[in-house]
Amino acid sequence: MPLHLDERRNMKGVKAEAVAEAHANDLKVQSRYGVNHRSYRVDEKKGANFCLVEASSADAAARVHKEAHGLVADEIHEVKQG
């Protein structure tokens, strides 16, 4: 399955605890869309969040986030493991 990296920028004041909660919500709904969230990262200083996701498409990855917590990505890129 294709691997995608999504990123959210301009999240001033973002806290790791809040992103962990959002990620937990992603995990609850991901199977509805055939998606597998592999990991996430938070940069509190820069106000950014990144998720590594196995999904058939960027749209499928985006639908999980929209349903789980409403925090959609600024950009989603298909990437290769390397």
PyMOL Python script that loads the backbone (N, CA, C, O; Angstrom):
from pymol import cmd

cmd.read_pdbstr("""\
ATOM      1  N   MET A   1       0.856  -1.172   0.000  1.00  0.00           N
ATOM      2  CA  MET A   1       0.000   0.000   0.000  1.00  0.00           C
ATOM      3  C   MET A   1       0.899   1.230   0.000  1.00  0.00           C
ATOM      4  O   MET A   1       1.938   1.227   0.660  1.00  0.00           O
ATOM      5  N   PRO A   2       0.522   2.287  -0.729  1.00  0.00           N
ATOM      6  CA  PRO A   2       1.332   3.496  -0.763  1.00  0.00           C
ATOM      7  C   PRO A   2       1.489   4.134   0.620  1.00  0.00           C
ATOM      8  O   PRO A   2       0.614   4.045   1.481  1.00  0.00           O
ATOM      9  N   LEU A   3       2.623   4.767   0.789  1.00  0.00           N
ATOM     10  CA  LEU A   3       2.961   5.442   2.036  1.00  0.00           C
ATOM     11  C   LEU A   3       2.831   6.949   1.805  1.00  0.00           C
ATOM     12  O   LEU A   3       3.303   7.473   0.796  1.00  0.00           O
ATOM     13  N   HIS A   4       2.188   7.636   2.749  1.00  0.00           N
ATOM     14  CA  HIS A   4       1.972   9.079   2.633  1.00  0.00           C
ATOM     15  C   HIS A   4       2.488   9.790   3.874  1.00  0.00           C
ATOM     16  O   HIS A   4       2.419   9.266   4.986  1.00  0.00           O
ATOM     17  N   LEU A   5       3.003  10.987   3.663  1.00  0.00           N
ATOM     18  CA  LEU A   5       3.422  11.864   4.754  1.00  0.00           C
ATOM     19  C   LEU A   5       2.533  13.086   4.692  1.00  0.00           C
ATOM     20  O   LEU A   5       2.513  13.805   3.693  1.00  0.00           O
ATOM     21  N   ASP A   6       1.800  13.315   5.764  1.00  0.00           N
ATOM     22  CA  ASP A   6       0.997  14.536   5.784  1.00  0.00           C
ATOM     23  C   ASP A   6       1.599  15.509   6.787  1.00  0.00           C
ATOM     24  O   ASP A   6       2.204  15.120   7.786  1.00  0.00           O
ATOM     25  N   GLU A   7       1.411  16.783   6.485  1.00  0.00           N
ATOM     26  CA  GLU A   7       1.959  17.799   7.372  1.00  0.00           C
ATOM     27  C   GLU A   7       0.965  18.912   7.619  1.00  0.00           C
ATOM     28  O   GLU A   7       0.204  19.319   6.741  1.00  0.00           O
ATOM     29  N   ARG A   8       1.003  19.379   8.836  1.00  0.00           N
ATOM     30  CA  ARG A   8       0.204  20.525   9.264  1.00  0.00           C
ATOM     31  C   ARG A   8       1.177  21.571   9.788  1.00  0.00           C
ATOM     32  O   ARG A   8       2.007  21.287  10.651  1.00  0.00           O
ATOM     33  N   ARG A   9       1.065  22.772   9.258  1.00  0.00           N
ATOM     34  CA  ARG A   9       1.904  23.882   9.697  1.00  0.00           C
ATOM     35  C   ARG A   9       1.020  24.944  10.348  1.00  0.00           C
ATOM     36  O   ARG A   9      -0.207  24.838  10.347  1.00  0.00           O
ATOM     37  N   ASN A  10       1.653  25.947  10.891  1.00  0.00           N
ATOM     38  CA  ASN A  10       0.936  27.087  11.482  1.00  0.00           C
ATOM     39  C   ASN A  10      -0.013  26.650  12.597  1.00  0.00           C
ATOM     40  O   ASN A  10      -1.126  27.163  12.717  1.00  0.00           O
ATOM     41  N   MET A  11       0.438  25.709  13.398  1.00  0.00           N
ATOM     42  CA  MET A  11      -0.349  25.235  14.538  1.00  0.00           C
ATOM     43  C   MET A  11       0.222  25.850  15.819  1.00  0.00           C
ATOM     44  O   MET A  11       0.612  25.140  16.747  1.00  0.00           O
ATOM     45  N   LYS A  12       0.261  27.162  15.845  1.00  0.00           N
ATOM     46  CA  LYS A  12       0.847  27.867  16.978  1.00  0.00           C
ATOM     47  C   LYS A  12       0.244  27.361  18.293  1.00  0.00           C
ATOM     48  O   LYS A  12      -0.974  27.271  18.447  1.00  0.00           O
ATOM     49  N   GLY A  13       1.127  27.037  19.227  1.00  0.00           N
ATOM     50  CA  GLY A  13       0.681  26.563  20.529  1.00  0.00           C
ATOM     51  C   GLY A  13       0.365  25.077  20.585  1.00  0.00           C
ATOM     52  O   GLY A  13      -0.131  24.592  21.602  1.00  0.00           O
ATOM     53  N   VAL A  14       0.644  24.347  19.514  1.00  0.00           N
ATOM     54  CA  VAL A  14       0.347  22.914  19.513  1.00  0.00           C
ATOM     55  C   VAL A  14       1.151  22.219  20.616  1.00  0.00           C
ATOM     56  O   VAL A  14       2.311  22.547  20.861  1.00  0.00           O
ATOM     57  N   LYS A  15       0.517  21.270  21.260  1.00  0.00           N
ATOM     58  CA  LYS A  15       1.149  20.493  22.326  1.00  0.00           C
ATOM     59  C   LYS A  15       1.140  19.015  21.955  1.00  0.00           C
ATOM     60  O   LYS A  15       0.197  18.512  21.344  1.00  0.00           O
ATOM     61  N   ALA A  16       2.209  18.342  22.339  1.00  0.00           N
ATOM     62  CA  ALA A  16       2.346  16.917  22.031  1.00  0.00           C
ATOM     63  C   ALA A  16       1.171  16.112  22.578  1.00  0.00           C
ATOM     64  O   ALA A  16       0.724  15.161  21.937  1.00  0.00           O
ATOM     65  N   GLU A  17       0.675  16.476  23.733  1.00  0.00           N
ATOM     66  CA  GLU A  17      -0.449  15.743  24.339  1.00  0.00           C
ATOM     67  C   GLU A  17      -1.698  15.829  23.465  1.00  0.00           C
ATOM     68  O   GLU A  17      -2.427  14.848  23.323  1.00  0.00           O
ATOM     69  N   ALA A  18      -1.941  16.988  22.887  1.00  0.00           N
ATOM     70  CA  ALA A  18      -3.113  17.163  22.028  1.00  0.00           C
ATOM     71  C   ALA A  18      -2.976  16.340  20.746  1.00  0.00           C
ATOM     72  O   ALA A  18      -3.951  15.755  20.274  1.00  0.00           O
ATOM     73  N   VAL A  19      -1.773  16.295  20.190  1.00  0.00           N
ATOM     74  CA  VAL A  19      -1.544  15.510  18.984  1.00  0.00           C
ATOM     75  C   VAL A  19      -1.671  14.017  19.296  1.00  0.00           C
ATOM     76  O   VAL A  19      -2.184  13.256  18.476  1.00  0.00           O
ATOM     77  N   ALA A  20      -1.214  13.603  20.454  1.00  0.00           N
ATOM     78  CA  ALA A  20      -1.356  12.197  20.859  1.00  0.00           C
ATOM     79  C   ALA A  20      -2.834  11.818  20.944  1.00  0.00           C
ATOM     80  O   ALA A  20      -3.217  10.721  20.538  1.00  0.00           O
ATOM     81  N   GLU A  21      -3.648  12.701  21.457  1.00  0.00           N
ATOM     82  CA  GLU A  21      -5.092  12.436  21.544  1.00  0.00           C
ATOM     83  C   GLU A  21      -5.711  12.361  20.150  1.00  0.00           C
ATOM     84  O   GLU A  21      -6.530  11.483  19.880  1.00  0.00           O
ATOM     85  N   ALA A  22      -5.322  13.277  19.268  1.00  0.00           N
ATOM     86  CA  ALA A  22      -5.830  13.248  17.891  1.00  0.00           C
ATOM     87  C   ALA A  22      -5.410  11.961  17.198  1.00  0.00           C
ATOM     88  O   ALA A  22      -6.203  11.354  16.479  1.00  0.00           O
ATOM     89  N   HIS A  23      -4.162  11.540  17.411  1.00  0.00           N
ATOM     90  CA  HIS A  23      -3.664  10.292  16.812  1.00  0.00           C
ATOM     91  C   HIS A  23      -4.463   9.093  17.317  1.00  0.00           C
ATOM     92  O   HIS A  23      -4.794   8.198  16.541  1.00  0.00           O
ATOM     93  N   ALA A  24      -4.769   9.072  18.596  1.00  0.00           N
ATOM     94  CA  ALA A  24      -5.579   7.984  19.151  1.00  0.00           C
ATOM     95  C   ALA A  24      -6.947   7.937  18.472  1.00  0.00           C
ATOM     96  O   ALA A  24      -7.484   6.856  18.232  1.00  0.00           O
ATOM     97  N   ASN A  25      -7.508   9.099  18.163  1.00  0.00           N
ATOM     98  CA  ASN A  25      -8.791   9.138  17.458  1.00  0.00           C
ATOM     99  C   ASN A  25      -8.647   8.645  16.024  1.00  0.00           C
ATOM    100  O   ASN A  25      -9.545   7.989  15.496  1.00  0.00           O
ATOM    101  N   ASP A  26      -7.502   8.964  15.384  1.00  0.00           N
ATOM    102  CA  ASP A  26      -7.234   8.429  14.040  1.00  0.00           C
ATOM    103  C   ASP A  26      -7.268   6.906  14.066  1.00  0.00           C
ATOM    104  O   ASP A  26      -7.881   6.272  13.207  1.00  0.00           O
ATOM    105  N   LEU A  27      -6.605   6.331  15.059  1.00  0.00           N
ATOM    106  CA  LEU A  27      -6.531   4.871  15.156  1.00  0.00           C
ATOM    107  C   LEU A  27      -7.908   4.237  15.311  1.00  0.00           C
ATOM    108  O   LEU A  27      -8.128   3.110  14.866  1.00  0.00           O
ATOM    109  N   LYS A  28      -8.824   4.948  15.931  1.00  0.00           N
ATOM    110  CA  LYS A  28     -10.174   4.410  16.142  1.00  0.00           C
ATOM    111  C   LYS A  28     -10.969   4.316  14.848  1.00  0.00           C
ATOM    112  O   LYS A  28     -11.822   3.438  14.718  1.00  0.00           O
ATOM    113  N   VAL A  29     -10.709   5.201  13.886  1.00  0.00           N
ATOM    114  CA  VAL A  29     -11.531   5.223  12.667  1.00  0.00           C
ATOM    115  C   VAL A  29     -10.794   4.772  11.408  1.00  0.00           C
ATOM    116  O   VAL A  29     -11.427   4.595  10.366  1.00  0.00           O
ATOM    117  N   GLN A  30      -9.487   4.584  11.473  1.00  0.00           N
ATOM    118  CA  GLN A  30      -8.703   4.312  10.274  1.00  0.00           C
ATOM    119  C   GLN A  30      -9.154   3.082   9.496  1.00  0.00           C
ATOM    120  O   GLN A  30      -9.078   3.078   8.268  1.00  0.00           O
ATOM    121  N   SER A  31      -9.616   2.049  10.170  1.00  0.00           N
ATOM    122  CA  SER A  31     -10.002   0.818   9.467  1.00  0.00           C
ATOM    123  C   SER A  31     -11.200   1.035   8.539  1.00  0.00           C
ATOM    124  O   SER A  31     -11.367   0.296   7.569  1.00  0.00           O
ATOM    125  N   ARG A  32     -12.021   2.025   8.819  1.00  0.00           N
ATOM    126  CA  ARG A  32     -13.173   2.321   7.953  1.00  0.00           C
ATOM    127  C   ARG A  32     -12.722   2.743   6.560  1.00  0.00           C
ATOM    128  O   ARG A  32     -13.468   2.608   5.590  1.00  0.00           O
ATOM    129  N   TYR A  33     -11.499   3.255   6.466  1.00  0.00           N
ATOM    130  CA  TYR A  33     -10.980   3.793   5.210  1.00  0.00           C
ATOM    131  C   TYR A  33      -9.807   2.982   4.661  1.00  0.00           C
ATOM    132  O   TYR A  33      -9.181   3.388   3.682  1.00  0.00           O
ATOM    133  N   GLY A  34      -9.504   1.844   5.279  1.00  0.00           N
ATOM    134  CA  GLY A  34      -8.409   1.014   4.831  1.00  0.00           C
ATOM    135  C   GLY A  34      -7.051   1.681   4.999  1.00  0.00           C
ATOM    136  O   GLY A  34      -6.156   1.504   4.172  1.00  0.00           O
ATOM    137  N   VAL A  35      -6.906   2.442   6.066  1.00  0.00           N
ATOM    138  CA  VAL A  35      -5.710   3.239   6.336  1.00  0.00           C
ATOM    139  C   VAL A  35      -4.994   2.678   7.560  1.00  0.00           C
ATOM    140  O   VAL A  35      -5.628   2.139   8.468  1.00  0.00           O
ATOM    141  N   ASN A  36      -3.665   2.808   7.576  1.00  0.00           N
ATOM    142  CA  ASN A  36      -2.860   2.383   8.721  1.00  0.00           C
ATOM    143  C   ASN A  36      -1.887   3.500   9.090  1.00  0.00           C
ATOM    144  O   ASN A  36      -0.931   3.771   8.364  1.00  0.00           O
ATOM    145  N   HIS A  37      -2.144   4.141  10.225  1.00  0.00           N
ATOM    146  CA  HIS A  37      -1.232   5.189  10.710  1.00  0.00           C
ATOM    147  C   HIS A  37      -0.026   4.530  11.340  1.00  0.00           C
ATOM    148  O   HIS A  37      -0.150   3.783  12.311  1.00  0.00           O
ATOM    149  N   ARG A  38       1.147   4.808  10.783  1.00  0.00           N
ATOM    150  CA  ARG A  38       2.368   4.173  11.264  1.00  0.00           C
ATOM    151  C   ARG A  38       3.052   4.973  12.360  1.00  0.00           C
ATOM    152  O   ARG A  38       3.551   4.386  13.320  1.00  0.00           O
ATOM    153  N   SER A  39       3.091   6.294  12.245  1.00  0.00           N
ATOM    154  CA  SER A  39       3.730   7.116  13.281  1.00  0.00           C
ATOM    155  C   SER A  39       3.350   8.577  13.074  1.00  0.00           C
ATOM    156  O   SER A  39       2.765   8.949  12.057  1.00  0.00           O
ATOM    157  N   TYR A  40       3.693   9.385  14.054  1.00  0.00           N
ATOM    158  CA  TYR A  40       3.491  10.828  13.933  1.00  0.00           C
ATOM    159  C   TYR A  40       4.612  11.535  14.671  1.00  0.00           C
ATOM    160  O   TYR A  40       5.277  10.950  15.526  1.00  0.00           O
ATOM    161  N   ARG A  41       4.814  12.797  14.331  1.00  0.00           N
ATOM    162  CA  ARG A  41       5.816  13.633  14.976  1.00  0.00           C
ATOM    163  C   ARG A  41       5.222  15.008  15.228  1.00  0.00           C
ATOM    164  O   ARG A  41       4.362  15.477  14.483  1.00  0.00           O
ATOM    165  N   VAL A  42       5.694  15.644  16.287  1.00  0.00           N
ATOM    166  CA  VAL A  42       5.233  16.989  16.648  1.00  0.00           C
ATOM    167  C   VAL A  42       6.449  17.874  16.853  1.00  0.00           C
ATOM    168  O   VAL A  42       7.421  17.469  17.490  1.00  0.00           O
ATOM    169  N   ASP A  43       6.391  19.084  16.312  1.00  0.00           N
ATOM    170  CA  ASP A  43       7.402  20.094  16.568  1.00  0.00           C
ATOM    171  C   ASP A  43       6.685  21.268  17.241  1.00  0.00           C
ATOM    172  O   ASP A  43       6.141  22.146  16.571  1.00  0.00           O
ATOM    173  N   GLU A  44       6.695  21.265  18.570  1.00  0.00           N
ATOM    174  CA  GLU A  44       5.989  22.303  19.316  1.00  0.00           C
ATOM    175  C   GLU A  44       6.564  23.688  19.045  1.00  0.00           C
ATOM    176  O   GLU A  44       5.815  24.662  18.965  1.00  0.00           O
ATOM    177  N   LYS A  45       7.871  23.788  18.904  1.00  0.00           N
ATOM    178  CA  LYS A  45       8.503  25.093  18.676  1.00  0.00           C
ATOM    179  C   LYS A  45       8.082  25.717  17.348  1.00  0.00           C
ATOM    180  O   LYS A  45       7.833  26.920  17.271  1.00  0.00           O
ATOM    181  N   LYS A  46       8.004  24.898  16.310  1.00  0.00           N
ATOM    182  CA  LYS A  46       7.623  25.404  14.987  1.00  0.00           C
ATOM    183  C   LYS A  46       6.118  25.338  14.743  1.00  0.00           C
ATOM    184  O   LYS A  46       5.626  25.870  13.749  1.00  0.00           O
ATOM    185  N   GLY A  47       5.386  24.687  15.647  1.00  0.00           N
ATOM    186  CA  GLY A  47       3.942  24.563  15.467  1.00  0.00           C
ATOM    187  C   GLY A  47       3.595  23.677  14.284  1.00  0.00           C
ATOM    188  O   GLY A  47       2.792  24.051  13.429  1.00  0.00           O
ATOM    189  N   ALA A  48       4.208  22.499  14.239  1.00  0.00           N
ATOM    190  CA  ALA A  48       3.995  21.599  13.112  1.00  0.00           C
ATOM    191  C   ALA A  48       3.755  20.172  13.601  1.00  0.00           C
ATOM    192  O   ALA A  48       4.170  19.787  14.695  1.00  0.00           O
ATOM    193  N   ASN A  49       3.079  19.412  12.764  1.00  0.00           N
ATOM    194  CA  ASN A  49       2.740  18.019  13.053  1.00  0.00           C
ATOM    195  C   ASN A  49       2.826  17.239  11.752  1.00  0.00           C
ATOM    196  O   ASN A  49       2.396  17.722  10.705  1.00  0.00           O
ATOM    197  N   PHE A  50       3.386  16.021  11.815  1.00  0.00           N
ATOM    198  CA  PHE A  50       3.579  15.175  10.648  1.00  0.00           C
ATOM    199  C   PHE A  50       3.083  13.768  10.959  1.00  0.00           C
ATOM    200  O   PHE A  50       3.305  13.257  12.056  1.00  0.00           O
ATOM    201  N   CYS A  51       2.413  13.143   9.998  1.00  0.00           N
ATOM    202  CA  CYS A  51       1.944  11.771  10.164  1.00  0.00           C
ATOM    203  C   CYS A  51       2.419  10.923   8.993  1.00  0.00           C
ATOM    204  O   CYS A  51       2.373  11.359   7.842  1.00  0.00           O
ATOM    205  N   LEU A  52       2.871   9.718   9.289  1.00  0.00           N
ATOM    206  CA  LEU A  52       3.246   8.750   8.268  1.00  0.00           C
ATOM    207  C   LEU A  52       2.134   7.707   8.211  1.00  0.00           C
ATOM    208  O   LEU A  52       1.828   7.047   9.204  1.00  0.00           O
ATOM    209  N   VAL A  53       1.541   7.575   7.036  1.00  0.00           N
ATOM    210  CA  VAL A  53       0.304   6.811   6.896  1.00  0.00           C
ATOM    211  C   VAL A  53       0.368   5.895   5.679  1.00  0.00           C
ATOM    212  O   VAL A  53       0.781   6.320   4.600  1.00  0.00           O
ATOM    213  N   GLU A  54      -0.040   4.646   5.851  1.00  0.00           N
ATOM    214  CA  GLU A  54      -0.277   3.763   4.716  1.00  0.00           C
ATOM    215  C   GLU A  54      -1.726   3.958   4.296  1.00  0.00           C
ATOM    216  O   GLU A  54      -2.647   3.771   5.092  1.00  0.00           O
ATOM    217  N   ALA A  55      -1.917   4.336   3.034  1.00  0.00           N
ATOM    218  CA  ALA A  55      -3.273   4.583   2.538  1.00  0.00           C
ATOM    219  C   ALA A  55      -3.292   4.400   1.032  1.00  0.00           C
ATOM    220  O   ALA A  55      -2.288   4.610   0.352  1.00  0.00           O
ATOM    221  N   SER A  56      -4.435   4.010   0.529  1.00  0.00           N
ATOM    222  CA  SER A  56      -4.570   3.817  -0.912  1.00  0.00           C
ATOM    223  C   SER A  56      -4.425   5.129  -1.676  1.00  0.00           C
ATOM    224  O   SER A  56      -4.035   5.145  -2.844  1.00  0.00           O
ATOM    225  N   SER A  57      -4.749   6.236  -0.989  1.00  0.00           N
ATOM    226  CA  SER A  57      -4.654   7.555  -1.623  1.00  0.00           C
ATOM    227  C   SER A  57      -4.524   8.630  -0.541  1.00  0.00           C
ATOM    228  O   SER A  57      -4.800   8.392   0.635  1.00  0.00           O
ATOM    229  N   ALA A  58      -4.100   9.801  -0.968  1.00  0.00           N
ATOM    230  CA  ALA A  58      -4.034  10.936  -0.052  1.00  0.00           C
ATOM    231  C   ALA A  58      -5.432  11.276   0.459  1.00  0.00           C
ATOM    232  O   ALA A  58      -5.601  11.679   1.610  1.00  0.00           O
ATOM    233  N   ASP A  59      -6.426  11.111  -0.402  1.00  0.00           N
ATOM    234  CA  ASP A  59      -7.799  11.405   0.000  1.00  0.00           C
ATOM    235  C   ASP A  59      -8.262  10.492   1.129  1.00  0.00           C
ATOM    236  O   ASP A  59      -8.929  10.950   2.057  1.00  0.00           O
ATOM    237  N   ALA A  60      -7.920   9.213   1.063  1.00  0.00           N
ATOM    238  CA  ALA A  60      -8.307   8.283   2.137  1.00  0.00           C
ATOM    239  C   ALA A  60      -7.664   8.695   3.454  1.00  0.00           C
ATOM    240  O   ALA A  60      -8.311   8.653   4.500  1.00  0.00           O
ATOM    241  N   ALA A  61      -6.400   9.092   3.412  1.00  0.00           N
ATOM    242  CA  ALA A  61      -5.715   9.549   4.622  1.00  0.00           C
ATOM    243  C   ALA A  61      -6.393  10.794   5.174  1.00  0.00           C
ATOM    244  O   ALA A  61      -6.589  10.914   6.383  1.00  0.00           O
ATOM    245  N   ALA A  62      -6.750  11.718   4.293  1.00  0.00           N
ATOM    246  CA  ALA A  62      -7.396  12.958   4.712  1.00  0.00           C
ATOM    247  C   ALA A  62      -8.766  12.702   5.342  1.00  0.00           C
ATOM    248  O   ALA A  62      -9.138  13.363   6.311  1.00  0.00           O
ATOM    249  N   ARG A  63      -9.511  11.749   4.795  1.00  0.00           N
ATOM    250  CA  ARG A  63     -10.846  11.447   5.334  1.00  0.00           C
ATOM    251  C   ARG A  63     -10.780  10.929   6.769  1.00  0.00           C
ATOM    252  O   ARG A  63     -11.662  11.220   7.577  1.00  0.00           O
ATOM    253  N   VAL A  64      -9.740  10.167   7.085  1.00  0.00           N
ATOM    254  CA  VAL A  64      -9.575   9.694   8.465  1.00  0.00           C
ATOM    255  C   VAL A  64      -9.418  10.880   9.406  1.00  0.00           C
ATOM    256  O   VAL A  64     -10.108  10.965  10.422  1.00  0.00           O
ATOM    257  N   HIS A  65      -8.512  11.797   9.072  1.00  0.00           N
ATOM    258  CA  HIS A  65      -8.282  12.957   9.932  1.00  0.00           C
ATOM    259  C   HIS A  65      -9.541  13.806  10.077  1.00  0.00           C
ATOM    260  O   HIS A  65      -9.869  14.268  11.170  1.00  0.00           O
ATOM    261  N   LYS A  66     -10.233  14.003   8.971  1.00  0.00           N
ATOM    262  CA  LYS A  66     -11.442  14.837   9.012  1.00  0.00           C
ATOM    263  C   LYS A  66     -12.482  14.236   9.947  1.00  0.00           C
ATOM    264  O   LYS A  66     -13.082  14.950  10.751  1.00  0.00           O
ATOM    265  N   GLU A  67     -12.701  12.925   9.847  1.00  0.00           N
ATOM    266  CA  GLU A  67     -13.689  12.283  10.721  1.00  0.00           C
ATOM    267  C   GLU A  67     -13.212  12.201  12.167  1.00  0.00           C
ATOM    268  O   GLU A  67     -13.988  12.434  13.093  1.00  0.00           O
ATOM    269  N   ALA A  68     -11.948  11.874  12.360  1.00  0.00           N
ATOM    270  CA  ALA A  68     -11.431  11.621  13.705  1.00  0.00           C
ATOM    271  C   ALA A  68     -11.344  12.881  14.559  1.00  0.00           C
ATOM    272  O   ALA A  68     -11.632  12.841  15.755  1.00  0.00           O
ATOM    273  N   HIS A  69     -10.947  14.000  13.954  1.00  0.00           N
ATOM    274  CA  HIS A  69     -10.735  15.213  14.768  1.00  0.00           C
ATOM    275  C   HIS A  69     -10.848  16.521  14.006  1.00  0.00           C
ATOM    276  O   HIS A  69     -10.795  17.589  14.615  1.00  0.00           O
ATOM    277  N   GLY A  70     -11.001  16.466  12.708  1.00  0.00           N
ATOM    278  CA  GLY A  70     -11.181  17.683  11.923  1.00  0.00           C
ATOM    279  C   GLY A  70      -9.906  18.430  11.562  1.00  0.00           C
ATOM    280  O   GLY A  70      -9.968  19.459  10.890  1.00  0.00           O
ATOM    281  N   LEU A  71      -8.752  17.935  11.993  1.00  0.00           N
ATOM    282  CA  LEU A  71      -7.482  18.605  11.698  1.00  0.00           C
ATOM    283  C   LEU A  71      -6.912  18.063  10.387  1.00  0.00           C
ATOM    284  O   LEU A  71      -6.137  17.106  10.381  1.00  0.00           O
ATOM    285  N   VAL A  72      -7.301  18.678   9.300  1.00  0.00           N
ATOM    286  CA  VAL A  72      -6.841  18.197   8.001  1.00  0.00           C
ATOM    287  C   VAL A  72      -5.439  18.719   7.712  1.00  0.00           C
ATOM    288  O   VAL A  72      -5.034  19.759   8.232  1.00  0.00           O
ATOM    289  N   ALA A  73      -4.713  18.001   6.890  1.00  0.00           N
ATOM    290  CA  ALA A  73      -3.332  18.347   6.568  1.00  0.00           C
ATOM    291  C   ALA A  73      -3.271  19.521   5.597  1.00  0.00           C
ATOM    292  O   ALA A  73      -4.163  19.715   4.771  1.00  0.00           O
ATOM    293  N   ASP A  74      -2.200  20.296   5.717  1.00  0.00           N
ATOM    294  CA  ASP A  74      -1.931  21.343   4.729  1.00  0.00           C
ATOM    295  C   ASP A  74      -1.493  20.703   3.417  1.00  0.00           C
ATOM    296  O   ASP A  74      -1.865  21.157   2.335  1.00  0.00           O
ATOM    297  N   GLU A  75      -0.691  19.632   3.532  1.00  0.00           N
ATOM    298  CA  GLU A  75      -0.218  18.911   2.354  1.00  0.00           C
ATOM    299  C   GLU A  75      -0.069  17.433   2.706  1.00  0.00           C
ATOM    300  O   GLU A  75       0.250  17.072   3.838  1.00  0.00           O
ATOM    301  N   ILE A  76      -0.308  16.591   1.705  1.00  0.00           N
ATOM    302  CA  ILE A  76      -0.086  15.150   1.838  1.00  0.00           C
ATOM    303  C   ILE A  76       0.739  14.714   0.641  1.00  0.00           C
ATOM    304  O   ILE A  76       0.360  14.946  -0.507  1.00  0.00           O
ATOM    305  N   HIS A  77       1.879  14.076   0.920  1.00  0.00           N
ATOM    306  CA  HIS A  77       2.794  13.640  -0.139  1.00  0.00           C
ATOM    307  C   HIS A  77       2.912  12.127  -0.114  1.00  0.00           C
ATOM    308  O   HIS A  77       3.043  11.527   0.953  1.00  0.00           O
ATOM    309  N   GLU A  78       2.866  11.506  -1.296  1.00  0.00           N
ATOM    310  CA  GLU A  78       3.196  10.088  -1.358  1.00  0.00           C
ATOM    311  C   GLU A  78       4.719   9.984  -1.268  1.00  0.00           C
ATOM    312  O   GLU A  78       5.434  10.696  -1.974  1.00  0.00           O
ATOM    313  N   VAL A  79       5.210   9.107  -0.410  1.00  0.00           N
ATOM    314  CA  VAL A  79       6.646   8.955  -0.191  1.00  0.00           C
ATOM    315  C   VAL A  79       7.037   7.484  -0.310  1.00  0.00           C
ATOM    316  O   VAL A  79       6.191   6.591  -0.278  1.00  0.00           O
ATOM    317  N   LYS A  80       8.325   7.263  -0.446  1.00  0.00           N
ATOM    318  CA  LYS A  80       8.873   5.903  -0.489  1.00  0.00           C
ATOM    319  C   LYS A  80       9.721   5.682   0.753  1.00  0.00           C
ATOM    320  O   LYS A  80      10.464   6.568   1.176  1.00  0.00           O
ATOM    321  N   GLN A  81       9.604   4.493   1.334  1.00  0.00           N
ATOM    322  CA  GLN A  81      10.437   4.131   2.478  1.00  0.00           C
ATOM    323  C   GLN A  81      11.874   4.003   1.999  1.00  0.00           C
ATOM    324  O   GLN A  81      12.126   3.419   0.945  1.00  0.00           O
ATOM    325  N   GLY A  82      12.809   4.537   2.754  1.00  0.00           N
ATOM    326  CA  GLY A  82      14.194   4.430   2.323  1.00  0.00           C
ATOM    327  C   GLY A  82      15.142   4.793   3.425  1.00  0.00           C
ATOM    328  O   GLY A  82      16.357   4.756   3.231  1.00  0.00           O
TER     329      GLY A  82
END
""", "prot")
cmd.dss("prot")
cmd.show_as("cartoon", "prot")
cmd.util.cbc("prot")
cmd.orient("prot")
